[in-house]
Amino acid sequence: MTSQIVILNGYGVALASDSVVTLGESRTYDTAEKVIPLPLPHRMAVLHSGAVLIGNLPYSVFVGEWVRQLGPKPLRNAEAYQNSFQDWLANNQQWFSPDAEKNDVLRFVR
């Protein structure tokens, strides 16, 4: 089970997450990256829980590829980033060969 916290106040935002991932029934590792900060000027971070692999690739690979297409201007709000990531996943089928896997990924992100 993943434990994450986001704290907001007038001075900023703090994000935290555990780094343990369970593979299979009981195998655990302490090396999962569940908080992925976006580079400036995108003052945003992606937090995820659950599967750290999608189609045998780490979740961070998908986030990194998506970030490359964001461009030099920040988006308007968090919902715009969410929609952008979902659109990117839907329109980059080279990452997902069968349609079922693509639909699973989109359902996971939502």
MIDOSE-1310 file (N, C-alpha, C; in nm, 2 decimals, decimal comma, always signed):
residues 110
mtsq	+0,08/-0,12/+0,00/+0,00/+0,00/+0,00/+0,09/+0,12/+0,00; +0,06/+0,22/-0,08/+0,13/+0,34/-0,09/+0,08/+0,45/+0,00; +0,17/+0,52/+0,06/+0,14/+0,63/+0,15/+0,19/+0,76/+0,09; +0,10/+0,85/+0,07/+0,15/+0,98/+0,01/+0,08/+1,09/+0,08
ivil	+0,15/+1,21/+0,08/+0,09/+1,33/+0,15/+0,13/+1,45/+0,07; +0,03/+1,54/+0,06/+0,05/+1,67/-0,01/+0,01/+1,78/+0,09; +0,10/+1,87/+0,13/+0,07/+1,98/+0,22/+0,08/+2,11/+0,15; -0,03/+2,19/+0,16/-0,03/+2,32/+0,09/-0,05/+2,43/+0,20
ngyg	+0,02/+2,54/+0,18/+0,00/+2,66/+0,26/+0,03/+2,78/+0,18; +0,03/+2,89/+0,24/+0,05/+3,02/+0,16/+0,19/+3,04/+0,11; +0,28/+2,95/+0,15/+0,42/+2,97/+0,11/+0,47/+2,86/+0,02; +0,39/+2,76/+0,00/+0,44/+2,65/-0,09/+0,36/+2,52/-0,08
vala	+0,42/+2,42/-0,14/+0,36/+2,29/-0,14/+0,47/+2,19/-0,10; +0,44/+2,09/-0,02/+0,53/+1,98/+0,01/+0,47/+1,85/-0,03; +0,55/+1,77/-0,10/+0,50/+1,64/-0,14/+0,59/+1,53/-0,08; +0,53/+1,42/-0,04/+0,60/+1,31/+0,01/+0,53/+1,18/-0,03
sdsv	+0,62/+1,07/-0,04/+0,56/+0,94/-0,07/+0,66/+0,84/-0,02; +0,61/+0,72/+0,01/+0,70/+0,61/+0,04/+0,77/+0,56/-0,09; +0,86/+0,48/-0,08/+0,93/+0,43/-0,20/+0,93/+0,28/-0,21; +0,84/+0,21/-0,14/+0,83/+0,07/-0,14/+0,73/+0,02/-0,25
vtlg	+0,77/-0,08/-0,33/+0,68/-0,13/-0,43/+0,68/-0,28/-0,40; +0,56/-0,34/-0,42/+0,54/-0,49/-0,41/+0,52/-0,54/-0,55; +0,60/-0,64/-0,58/+0,58/-0,71/-0,71/+0,54/-0,86/-0,68; +0,43/-0,90/-0,75/+0,38/-1,03/-0,72/+0,31/-1,03/-0,59
esrt	+0,31/-1,14/-0,52/+0,24/-1,16/-0,39/+0,31/-1,10/-0,27; +0,44/-1,11/-0,27/+0,51/-1,06/-0,14/+0,64/-1,00/-0,16; +0,69/-0,99/-0,28/+0,83/-0,94/-0,31/+0,83/-0,79/-0,30; +0,90/-0,73/-0,21/+0,90/-0,58/-0,20/+1,04/-0,53/-0,23
ydta	+1,04/-0,40/-0,28/+1,17/-0,33/-0,31/+1,15/-0,19/-0,26; +1,26/-0,13/-0,21/+1,25/+0,00/-0,15/+1,30/+0,11/-0,25; +1,29/+0,09/-0,38/+1,35/+0,18/-0,47/+1,26/+0,25/-0,57; +1,13/+0,24/-0,55/+1,04/+0,30/-0,65/+1,03/+0,45/-0,63
ekvi	+1,04/+0,52/-0,75/+1,02/+0,67/-0,75/+0,88/+0,70/-0,77; +0,81/+0,75/-0,67/+0,66/+0,77/-0,69/+0,63/+0,92/-0,70; +0,73/+1,01/-0,68/+0,71/+1,15/-0,70/+0,81/+1,19/-0,81; +0,75/+1,24/-0,92/+0,84/+1,28/-1,04/+0,82/+1,43/-1,06
plpl	+0,91/+1,52/-1,02/+0,90/+1,66/-1,04/+0,92/+1,69/-1,19; +0,84/+1,79/-1,24/+0,86/+1,83/-1,38/+0,96/+1,95/-1,38; +1,03/+1,96/-1,48/+1,13/+2,07/-1,49/+1,07/+2,21/-1,50; +1,14/+2,31/-1,46/+1,09/+2,45/-1,48/+1,07/+2,47/-1,63
phrm	+0,97/+2,55/-1,67/+0,88/+2,63/-1,59/+0,76/+2,57/-1,54; +0,75/+2,44/-1,55/+0,63/+2,36/-1,51/+0,64/+2,33/-1,36; +0,58/+2,42/-1,28/+0,59/+2,40/-1,13/+0,48/+2,30/-1,09; +0,51/+2,17/-1,12/+0,42/+2,06/-1,10/+0,50/+1,94/-1,08
avlh	+0,44/+1,84/-1,01/+0,50/+1,71/-1,00/+0,39/+1,60/-1,02; +0,43/+1,49/-1,06/+0,34/+1,37/-1,08/+0,37/+1,28/-0,97; +0,26/+1,24/-0,90/+0,26/+1,14/-0,80/+0,19/+1,02/-0,85; +0,24/+0,90/-0,82/+0,16/+0,78/-0,86/+0,18/+0,68/-0,76
sgav	+0,08/+0,59/-0,76/+0,08/+0,47/-0,67/+0,03/+0,35/-0,75; +0,05/+0,24/-0,70/+0,01/+0,12/-0,77/+0,13/+0,07/-0,85; +0,09/+0,02/-0,97/+0,20/-0,04/-1,06/+0,30/+0,07/-1,10; +0,43/+0,04/-1,08/+0,53/+0,13/-1,13/+0,58/+0,09/-1,27
lign	+0,53/-0,02/-1,32/+0,56/-0,06/-1,46/+0,43/-0,06/-1,54; +0,44/+0,00/-1,66/+0,33/-0,01/-1,75/+0,38/-0,07/-1,88; +0,34/-0,18/-1,92/+0,39/-0,25/-2,04/+0,54/-0,27/-2,03; +0,59/-0,31/-1,91/+0,73/-0,34/-1,88/+0,82/-0,22/-1,89
lpys	+0,76/-0,10/-1,88/+0,84/+0,02/-1,87/+0,81/+0,10/-1,75; +0,91/+0,16/-1,68/+0,88/+0,23/-1,56/+0,78/+0,35/-1,59; +0,70/+0,38/-1,50/+0,60/+0,50/-1,51/+0,68/+0,62/-1,54; +0,79/+0,64/-1,48/+0,87/+0,76/-1,50/+0,92/+0,78/-1,65
vfvg	+0,93/+0,67/-1,72/+0,97/+0,68/-1,87/+0,86/+0,75/-1,94; +0,73/+0,72/-1,91/+0,62/+0,78/-1,98/+0,61/+0,93/-1,94; +0,63/+0,96/-1,82/+0,62/+1,10/-1,77/+0,74/+1,18/-1,84; +0,86/+1,12/-1,85/+0,97/+1,19/-1,91/+0,95/+1,22/-2,06
ewvr	+0,89/+1,12/-2,13/+0,86/+1,14/-2,27/+0,75/+1,25/-2,29; +0,65/+1,24/-2,21/+0,54/+1,34/-2,21/+0,60/+1,48/-2,19; +0,68/+1,50/-2,09/+0,74/+1,63/-2,05/+0,81/+1,69/-2,17; +0,88/+1,61/-2,25/+0,95/+1,66/-2,36/+0,87/+1,74/-2,46
qlgp	+0,74/+1,71/-2,47/+0,65/+1,77/-2,56/+0,57/+1,89/-2,50; +0,59/+1,91/-2,37/+0,51/+2,02/-2,31/+0,55/+2,16/-2,36; +0,67/+2,18/-2,39/+0,71/+2,31/-2,44/+0,76/+2,40/-2,33; +0,80/+2,53/-2,37/+0,86/+2,62/-2,27/+0,76/+2,70/-2,18
kplr	+0,63/+2,69/-2,21/+0,54/+2,76/-2,13/+0,46/+2,67/-2,04; +0,43/+2,72/-1,91/+0,35/+2,63/-1,82/+0,21/+2,63/-1,87; +0,14/+2,52/-1,83/+0,00/+2,51/-1,86/-0,08/+2,59/-1,76; -0,21/+2,61/-1,78/-0,29/+2,70/-1,70/-0,31/+2,64/-1,56
naea	-0,34/+2,51/-1,54/-0,37/+2,46/-1,41/-0,34/+2,31/-1,41; -0,36/+2,25/-1,29/-0,34/+2,10/-1,28/-0,42/+2,02/-1,37; -0,54/+2,06/-1,39/-0,63/+1,98/-1,48/-0,58/+1,98/-1,62; -0,52/+2,10/-1,67/-0,46/+2,10/-1,80/-0,34/+2,01/-1,81
yqns	-0,26/+1,99/-1,71/-0,15/+1,89/-1,71/-0,21/+1,75/-1,72; -0,31/+1,72/-1,64/-0,37/+1,59/-1,64/-0,43/+1,56/-1,78; -0,50/+1,65/-1,84/-0,55/+1,63/-1,97/-0,44/+1,62/-2,08; -0,34/+1,69/-2,07/-0,23/+1,68/-2,16/-0,16/+1,55/-2,15
fqdw	-0,14/+1,49/-2,03/-0,08/+1,36/-2,01/-0,17/+1,25/-2,07; -0,30/+1,26/-2,04/-0,39/+1,16/-2,10/-0,40/+1,17/-2,25; -0,40/+1,29/-2,30/-0,40/+1,30/-2,45/-0,27/+1,24/-2,51; -0,16/+1,27/-2,44/-0,03/+1,22/-2,49/-0,03/+1,07/-2,49
lann	-0,08/+1,01/-2,39/-0,09/+0,86/-2,38/-0,18/+0,81/-2,49; -0,29/+0,87/-2,51/-0,39/+0,82/-2,61/-0,33/+0,84/-2,75; -0,24/+0,93/-2,78/-0,19/+0,96/-2,91/-0,05/+0,91/-2,94; +0,00/+0,83/-2,85/+0,14/+0,77/-2,87/+0,13/+0,62/-2,86
qqwf	+0,07/+0,57/-2,96/+0,04/+0,42/-2,96/+0,16/+0,34/-2,98; +0,28/+0,40/-3,02/+0,40/+0,32/-3,03/+0,44/+0,26/-2,90; +0,39/+0,32/-2,79/+0,42/+0,26/-2,65/+0,34/+0,14/-2,62; +0,22/+0,13/-2,69/+0,13/+0,03/-2,65/+0,09/-0,05/-2,78
spda	+0,13/-0,17/-2,79/+0,09/-0,24/-2,92/-0,05/-0,29/-2,92; -0,10/-0,36/-2,82/-0,24/-0,40/-2,83/-0,33/-0,29/-2,77; -0,45/-0,28/-2,83/-0,55/-0,18/-2,78/-0,59/-0,20/-2,64; -0,59/-0,33/-2,60/-0,63/-0,36/-2,46/-0,53/-0,29/-2,36
eknd	-0,40/-0,30/-2,39/-0,30/-0,25/-2,30/-0,31/-0,10/-2,30; -0,34/-0,03/-2,41/-0,35/+0,11/-2,42/-0,47/+0,15/-2,33; -0,58/+0,08/-2,34/-0,70/+0,12/-2,26/-0,67/+0,10/-2,11; -0,59/-0,01/-2,07/-0,56/-0,03/-1,93/-0,47/+0,09/-1,88
vlrf	-0,38/+0,14/-1,96/-0,30/+0,25/-1,92/-0,38/+0,37/-1,90; -0,47/+0,40/-1,99/-0,55/+0,52/-1,98/-0,64/+0,51/-1,85; -0,70/+0,39/-1,83/-0,78/+0,37/-1,71/-0,70/+0,39/-1,58; -0,57/+0,34/-1,59/-0,48/+0,36/-1,47/-0,45/+0,50/-1,44
vr	-0,43/+0,58/-1,54/-0,40/+0,72/-1,52/-0,52/+0,80/-1,47; -0,64/+0,77/-1,52/-0,76/+0,84/-1,48/-0,78/+0,81/-1,33
